[in-house]
Amino acid sequence: MRLGWVMPPGMIAVACAVGFVVYATRPAPAPAPPRTVASTLPIEVGVRTGERIAGWDVEAIAATADGGVAITMARDGLQFALTVVPQGTRAERPPFSTDAFAVYYGHARPTGVEIPAGALRAISAEFLRRLGGTEITAPRP
């Protein structure tokens, strides 16, 4: 007794071949354009994900709760965040600043690894330059 209909092996082979041809000749998806800092962010820092600054890669850009922009930087397994906010937004003295903007840093991963001071200065100076800041000042000892 036979239950149901069975497709002959030749028809199965033809259906598989047609499916493969359709799959193999489909157009490739268009590459995603590089993401830029959206105009909806509170500060336009002039960088985009994937960009390289002072030997570090910009991995992510996001708005912060205090009206700033957090930028995640990465290189050689080390990640850290730089946050650019309008001057006077936070009570603590910023490590780097101009008349209009302040840059803070932290959240190093893996924990316990120190962020190279030269990288912090170079990256912060570049962000502040792109923001059109005037004279860039570093903290006083």
N, C-alpha and C positions, 0 to 999 in steps of 0.2 A: 504494500500500500504506500502510495506516495502522498506526502503532505506538502502542499504549496507548489510554487513554480520554481524551477532551478534554471539559472542562466547558463547557457553553454560556455565552456571555457574560452572559446574564441571570442565571444562577445565581451567577456570579462577583460580579456587582454586588450581589445579595442577600446573599451571604456577607460581602462587605466592609461593607455597611450594618449588618448584625447585629453584626459585630465592632466597628465604630465605636460603636454604641449601648452595647454592653457595656463598652467601654473608657471612654467619656465619662460613664457613669452610675455607675461604680464609686465606692465611698466613699473620701473622701480619708483618707490616713493620719493618725493622731492625732499632734499635735505632741509632740515629745520634751519631757519635763519638764526644767526647768533642773537641771543637774548641781550637786550640792553636794559638799562635801568629805566623802568617805566615812568612816564610822566606823572603817574599817580603817587610816586614816592615823594616824600617831603623835600628831599634835597637831590638835585641832579649832580652826581659826582663825576659823570663823564667817563665811566668805565663800564665794561660789559663782562659777563661770565665768559671764561675761556681766554681772556686777555692775560698777558704776562707783564708784570710790573716789577722791576728790580729783581728779576729772576724768580719771582713767585707767581703762581697762577691764581686768578680770581675764580673761586669756585661757586660762590653764591652771593647774591645781593638781596637784601630785604629791608623793609621799613622797621623801625623800632617804635616802641610805645611812647617815647619822649620826643618824637618828631625828627628823628635822625635816620641814618642809613647804616646798617651793619653789613660789612663786606668780609666774607670768609676767604682767607688766603691759605695756600697750601704749597708745600715743596718737600720732597724727600720724606714723606710720611709724617710731616709736622703740619698741623693746621692751627690757625688762630684767627680771631676776629678783630677787625678794626671798626670802630663806630665813629661816624662823623655826625656831629650835632651842631645846631646853631650855638654860638658863643653865649655862655651864661645859662644854658639849659640845665646843667648839672652843678651841684654844689662843690664837688671835688675839683681841684685844679687839674686841667688837662695836661697830658704829657707833651702834646704838640698842638699849636693853635695859630690862628691869624686873628685879625680884628673881628672877623665875622663867624669863624668856625672853630670848633675844637675837635681833636681826634683822641679817642681813648682806645685801649687795646686790652686783650685778655682772652680767656677761654682757650688756652693752649691745649692741644691734644696731640699726643698722649700727655696725660697730666704728669707734672714733675719735670717736664722738659722746658728749658728756658728759650724764649723767643730771642733770636739774635738782635742786639740793639741796633746794629747797622741796618738790618732789614727794616726795623720799625721806623728809623729815621728816613730812609730812602722812600719807602712806600707812603708814609704819612706826608712827606714833602711833595710827592707826586700828586696825591689826592688833593692836597690844599692848593697846589699850583693849578690843577684843573678846575678847581672851584673858583679860581680868580682871586684868591686871597692876596692880600698885600704882603707884608713882611711875616715870614714864618718864624715863630719863636718856639724854643724848646724849654723844658722846665729848668728852673734855677735850682742848683743843689741845696 
